[in-house]
Amino acid sequence: MMLSEMVTILEQIKNLPDTPGVYFFKGVKGETLYIGKATSLRSRVRSYFRDDISSTRGPKIVQMLELAKKIDFTQTDSVLEALLLEAELIKKHQPKYNTDLKDDKSNNFVVITKEDFPRVLLIRGKELFLSKQASALGYHYAFGPFPHGGQLKEAMKIVRRIFPFRDKCVPGAPRPCFNAQIGLCPGVCTGVISKQEYAKTIRNIKLFFEGKKKTLIKKLEREMKEASAKQEFEKAGKIKKTIFALEHIQDVALLKSEKIFGQESFRIEAYDVAHISGTNVVGVMTVVEDGEAAKSEYRKFKIKSFSGADDTRALREILERRLAHPEWSAPKLIVADGGRAQVNTVEKVLLENGMEIPVVGVVKDERHRPREILGDKKITSKYEKEILLANAEAHRFAIGYHRDLRGKI
């Protein structure tokens, strides 16, 4: 990027608001290169121009920044709306530097099923794209992809408090389901709500996920006036509460989970390989953030490039496939299960991809208990507990995946 272009970009950043929203990096012809969401548009976009962007976000994002000529944005009233709008716009524009569509199978979707009383479900892409399962499921709409499962779950909790919906219960049940008892299901199970009224709820959810909150609020205001005119004051009061909830979205949980560069959590990724005499070779990635296992971020890898027993070669394939996902949060530390050979393999793959991330290795004894942690002593002493947790989770997750795979043969 030329100096004059950098100055122009930095001037644009100064004019960005300190509010939630979605930002767009655009190229010389106005094409959208990358779309992202933010709690603070100004802080988030500014973070892309830090000196360590190459190591934190990888070479693809650096390449995108070289091509970027303009930054555009859309403000939202909440982080929740930014999360939903980002997914809708990525699906619409398919920017080159966002998730490749063929990788959607590893992401999450919100699905509205095709039933008299539709369910609203969270579905992994691999389930959605398997034709037999998708056909059996039957759905009207699929929103996504959403790369961060944890954030999506928090978002759905907020949406469900505003628009209670059905997910598991069966219509015609003798007693209300648990969610109906706590106000998260409108009573589909016991027939409290009619098919026509429930269809309105589904349309409201659809409008909200499409980023059409203003249209949705106008629709609800009309319905509230109609209910009042018919002296259906209880119904009008419920609609009024829904409008208030939409205008005052409480998304504290999402604010906590939204990562802004310079303020993000300390993310550790651990890798392990599992097989029996070179058969059914699999690998996994586990994640520990701020000392806690982030299980929604775990990933499985079935080794494809070769067969046989070669742990370092398998580890290389896993790392290369993981680094093909720049949309996943970058780790501050990588833990390899094994000794110097495994550590060297990870460091070499990172170097080839222009990334500088500390790597440690957990060496085990004959009973597979941690004997030694290889790596920078300052790091290993400061994060020993987290390193061992990440490594233990990787071993457990890899063994479990390997057993599942063997059981299917």
C-alpha positions in Angstrom: 0.0 0.0 0.0 1.4 3.4 -1.0 2.0 6.1 1.7 -0.8 8.3 0.3 -3.2 5.4 0.3 -2.3 4.6 3.9 -2.9 8.2 4.9 -6.3 8.1 3.2 -7.2 4.9 5.0 -6.1 6.2 8.4 -8.2 9.4 7.8 -11.2 7.1 7.1 -10.6 5.2 10.4 -10.7 8.5 12.4 -14.2 9.1 11.1 -15.5 5.7 12.1 -18.0 5.7 15.0 -17.2 4.1 18.3 -20.3 1.9 18.1 -21.3 -1.6 17.0 -21.6 -2.4 13.3 -20.3 -4.1 10.2 -17.2 -2.9 8.3 -16.2 -3.5 4.7 -12.7 -3.3 3.1 -13.1 -2.4 -0.5 -10.8 -2.6 -3.5 -9.9 -0.2 -6.3 -13.1 -0.9 -8.3 -15.3 -0.8 -5.2 -15.5 -4.5 -4.8 -15.9 -5.9 -1.3 -12.8 -7.7 -0.2 -13.6 -8.5 3.4 -16.6 -8.0 5.8 -16.3 -8.1 9.6 -18.3 -7.2 12.7 -17.3 -5.1 15.6 -18.3 -3.8 19.1 -16.5 -0.6 18.2 -16.0 0.0 14.5 -13.2 2.5 15.1 -11.2 0.2 17.4 -11.7 -2.9 15.4 -10.7 -1.4 12.0 -7.7 0.4 13.6 -6.4 -2.9 14.9 -5.8 -4.1 11.3 -3.0 -1.6 11.0 -0.9 -2.7 14.0 2.7 -3.9 13.4 1.9 -7.5 14.4 -1.0 -8.0 12.0 0.9 -10.6 10.0 1.4 -12.9 13.0 -2.0 -12.3 14.5 -4.1 -12.6 11.3 -1.9 -14.2 8.8 -0.7 -13.5 5.2 -4.1 -13.6 3.6 -5.3 -10.6 5.6 -2.1 -8.8 5.0 -2.7 -9.4 1.2 -6.2 -8.1 1.6 -5.0 -4.9 3.3 -2.5 -4.3 0.4 -5.5 -4.3 -2.0 -7.9 -2.2 0.2 -8.5 1.3 -1.0 -11.6 2.2 1.0 -13.4 1.4 4.3 -17.1 1.4 4.5 -19.5 0.5 7.3 -23.0 0.0 8.5 -23.9 1.0 12.1 -26.1 -1.3 14.2 -27.9 -0.7 17.5 -26.3 -3.7 19.1 -23.6 -6.3 18.8 -26.3 -8.9 18.3 -27.5 -7.1 15.1 -23.9 -6.8 13.9 -23.4 -10.5 14.3 -26.5 -11.3 12.3 -25.9 -8.7 9.6 -22.3 -9.8 9.1 -23.5 -13.3 8.3 -26.2 -12.1 5.9 -23.8 -9.8 4.0 -21.1 -12.4 3.7 -23.6 -14.8 2.3 -24.8 -12.1 -0.2 -21.4 -10.7 -1.3 -19.2 -13.7 -0.8 -16.0 -11.6 -0.3 -12.8 -13.2 -1.5 -11.0 -12.9 1.9 -13.8 -14.2 4.1 -14.7 -17.8 4.6 -14.6 -19.8 1.3 -18.1 -21.2 0.7 -16.7 -24.7 0.4 -15.6 -24.4 4.0 -19.1 -23.8 5.3 -19.4 -27.4 6.5 -17.3 -26.4 9.5 -19.5 -23.5 10.4 -22.9 -23.1 12.0 -26.3 -22.1 10.6 -29.7 -21.1 12.0 -32.4 -23.2 10.3 -36.2 -22.7 10.3 -37.8 -26.0 9.5 -40.6 -26.6 7.0 -43.4 -27.7 9.4 -46.8 -26.5 10.5 -45.1 -25.3 13.7 -41.5 -24.6 12.4 -38.6 -25.3 14.7 -35.7 -22.9 15.0 -32.5 -24.9 15.2 -28.7 -24.5 15.3 -27.2 -26.8 12.7 -23.5 -27.5 11.8 -22.8 -27.0 8.1 -21.7 -30.6 7.6 -25.2 -31.8 8.7 -26.9 -29.2 6.5 -25.0 -30.0 3.4 -25.4 -33.8 3.6 -28.3 -34.2 1.1 -30.0 -37.1 2.8 -30.1 -35.3 6.2 -31.0 -31.9 4.7 -33.9 -33.5 2.8 -35.1 -35.3 5.9 -34.8 -32.1 8.0 -36.7 -29.9 5.5 -36.2 -26.2 6.0 -37.6 -22.9 4.8 -34.6 -20.7 5.6 -31.0 -21.2 6.6 -29.1 -18.2 8.0 -25.3 -18.2 8.1 -22.6 -19.3 8.1 -21.6 -18.3 11.6 -18.0 -19.3 12.3 -18.1 -18.9 16.1 -20.5 -21.4 17.7 -20.2 -19.9 21.1 -21.2 -16.4 20.0 -24.1 -17.8 18.0 -25.5 -19.7 21.0 -25.4 -16.5 23.1 -27.1 -14.7 20.3 -29.9 -17.3 20.1 -30.5 -17.0 23.8 -31.2 -13.2 23.3 -33.4 -13.8 20.2 -35.4 -16.4 22.0 -36.2 -14.1 24.9 -37.6 -11.6 22.4 -39.3 -14.2 20.2 -40.0 -17.5 22.0 -39.9 -20.3 19.5 -40.2 -24.1 19.3 -37.0 -26.2 19.0 -37.7 -29.7 20.5 -41.2 -30.0 21.8 -43.9 -32.0 20.1 -47.4 -30.4 19.3 -50.2 -32.1 21.2 -48.3 -32.9 24.3 -50.3 -33.3 27.5 -48.1 -31.0 29.5 -46.1 -27.8 28.6 -42.4 -28.4 27.8 -39.7 -27.0 30.1 -39.1 -24.1 27.7 -42.8 -23.2 27.7 -42.7 -23.2 31.5 -39.9 -20.6 31.6 -41.3 -18.5 28.7 -38.9 -19.5 25.9 -41.5 -21.6 23.9 -44.9 -19.9 23.1 -46.8 -23.1 24.1 -46.8 -25.0 20.7 -46.7 -28.2 22.7 -50.0 -27.7 24.5 -51.8 -25.7 21.7 -51.7 -22.4 23.5 -50.7 -20.6 20.3 -52.4 -21.1 16.9 -50.7 -22.0 13.7 -51.4 -18.5 12.3 -50.1 -16.7 15.4 -47.0 -18.8 15.5 -46.4 -18.1 11.8 -46.2 -14.4 12.7 -43.4 -15.2 15.2 -41.5 -17.0 12.6 -41.8 -14.1 10.1 -40.6 -11.8 12.8 -37.5 -13.9 13.4 -36.8 -14.1 9.7 -37.0 -10.3 9.4 -34.7 -9.8 12.3 -32.1 -12.3 10.9 -32.2 -10.5 7.6 -31.2 -7.2 9.3 -34.6 -5.6 8.8 -35.3 -4.4 12.3 -36.9 -1.1 11.3 -39.3 -2.9 9.0 -40.0 -5.4 11.8 -40.7 -2.7 14.4 -43.1 -0.9 12.0 -44.9 -4.2 11.4 -45.3 -4.7 15.1 -46.5 -1.2 15.7 -49.3 -1.7 13.2 -50.2 -5.0 14.9 -50.3 -3.2 18.3 -52.6 -0.5 17.0 -54.9 -3.1 15.4 -55.0 -5.0 18.7 -55.8 -1.9 20.6 -58.6 -0.9 18.2 -60.2 -4.3 18.8 -59.8 -3.8 22.5 -57.4 -6.7 22.7 -55.3 -4.9 25.3 -53.4 -7.9 26.6 -52.2 -8.7 23.1 -51.3 -5.1 22.5 -49.3 -5.0 25.8 -47.3 -8.1 24.8 -46.4 -6.5 21.4 -45.4 -3.3 23.1 -43.0 -5.3 25.3 -41.5 -7.0 22.2 -40.9 -3.6 20.6 -39.2 -2.3 23.7 -37.0 -5.4 23.8 -36.0 -4.8 20.2 -35.2 -1.2 20.8 -33.2 -2.0 24.0 -31.4 -5.3 23.2 -29.5 -6.6 26.2 -26.4 -8.3 24.8 -23.9 -8.1 27.6 -22.8 -11.7 27.0 -22.0 -10.9 23.4 -20.1 -7.8 24.4 -17.9 -10.0 26.6 -17.3 -12.5 23.9 -16.6 -10.0 21.1 -12.8 -10.0 20.6 -11.2 -6.6 19.8 -7.5 -6.7 18.8 -5.5 -5.3 21.7 -8.2 -6.5 24.2 -8.7 -10.1 23.0 -8.5 -13.2 25.2 -5.3 -15.2 25.5 -6.0 -18.1 23.1 -4.1 -21.3 23.2 -4.5 -24.0 20.5 -3.4 -27.5 21.2 -2.9 -30.3 18.6 -2.8 -34.1 18.8 -2.8 -37.0 16.5 -4.4 -40.4 17.1 -4.3 -43.8 15.3 -3.6 -47.5 15.8 -0.6 -48.7 13.8 -1.2 -46.0 11.1 -4.9 -46.9 10.6 -7.8 -44.4 10.9 -5.3 -41.5 11.4 -7.1 -38.4 12.8 -6.1 -35.1 14.4 -7.7 -32.5 16.5 -7.4 -28.9 17.6 -8.6 -27.8 21.0 -8.8 -24.3 22.4 -8.2 -22.8 25.8 -9.1 -19.1 26.3 -8.3 -17.3 29.5 -7.7 -20.5 31.3 -11.0 -22.2 30.3 -11.7 -24.8 27.6 -13.6 -23.2 24.7 -15.2 -26.4 23.4 -17.3 -24.7 20.7 -13.9 -23.9 19.0 -12.6 -27.5 18.9 -12.1 -28.9 15.4 -11.6 -32.5 14.0 -9.4 -33.4 11.1 -9.4 -36.8 9.3 -6.0 -37.2 7.6 -6.4 -37.2 3.8 -2.9 -36.7 2.2 -1.4 -40.1 3.1 -1.9 -43.4 5.0 0.3 -45.0 7.6 2.0 -44.0 10.8 3.7 -40.6 10.5 2.7 -38.3 13.3 4.7 -35.2 12.2 3.4 -35.5 8.6 -0.1 -35.7 10.0 0.6 -32.7 12.3 1.8 -30.7 9.2 -1.4 -31.5 7.3 -3.6 -30.4 10.3 -1.7 -27.1 10.7 -1.9 -26.3 7.0 -5.6 -27.0 7.0 -6.2 -25.0 10.1 -4.2 -22.0 8.7 -6.5 -22.0 5.6 -9.1 -20.5 8.0 -8.1 -16.9 8.6 -11.6 -16.3 9.9 -10.8 -18.3 13.0 -9.3 -16.3 15.8 -5.5 -16.4 15.8 -3.8 -18.2 18.8 -1.2 -16.5 21.0 0.4 -19.9 21.8 0.4 -23.3 20.1 0.8 -26.6 22.1 2.0 -29.7 20.3 1.6 -33.1 21.8 5.1 -34.5 21.6 8.8 -33.6 21.7 11.3 -31.6 19.6 10.2 -33.2 16.3 6.6 -32.1 16.7 7.6 -28.6 17.9 9.9 -28.2 14.9 7.2 -29.3 12.5 4.8 -26.7 13.9 7.4 -23.9 13.8 8.3 -24.8 10.2 4.7 -24.6 9.0 4.2 -21.3 10.8 7.4 -19.9 9.2 6.3 -21.0 5.7 3.0 -19.1 6.3 4.8 -16.0 7.5 3.4 -16.3 11.1 5.3 -15.8 14.4 3.5 -17.7 17.2 5.3 -19.3 20.1 5.2 -23.1 20.1 5.6 -25.5 23.1 5.6 -29.2 23.2 4.4 -31.5 26.0 6.6 -34.6 26.4 4.9 -37.6 28.0 6.3 -40.5 30.1 5.7 -44.2 29.4 2.3 -43.9 31.1 1.4 -40.9 28.9 1.7 -38.4 31.8 3.3 -35.0 31.2 7.0 -35.2 32.0 8.3 -32.0 30.5 7.2 -28.9 28.6 9.5 -27.8 25.8 9.7 -24.1 24.8 10.3 -20.6 26.1 10.7 -21.0 29.9 9.0 -17.6 30.5 5.9 -18.8 28.6 5.9 -22.4 30.0 6.1 -21.2 33.6 3.5 -18.5 33.2 1.0 -20.6 31.4 1.8 -24.1 32.6 -1.7 -24.8 33.9 -3.3 -23.7 30.7 -0.8 -25.6 28.5 -1.5 -28.8 30.3 -5.2 -28.3 30.2 -5.1 -27.7 26.4 -2.9 -30.7 25.9 -5.1 -33.0 28.0 -8.2 -31.8 26.2 -6.4 -32.5 22.8 -5.5 -36.0 23.9 -9.0 -36.8 25.2 -10.7 -35.3 22.1 -8.4 -37.1 19.6 -8.9 -40.5 21.3 -12.6 -40.0 21.3 -12.7 -39.0 17.7 -10.5 -42.0 16.7 -12.8 -44.4 18.7 -15.9 -43.0 17.0 -14.3 -43.4 13.6 -13.2 -47.0 14.3 -16.7 -47.8 15.5 -18.2 -46.8 12.2 -16.2 -49.3 10.2 
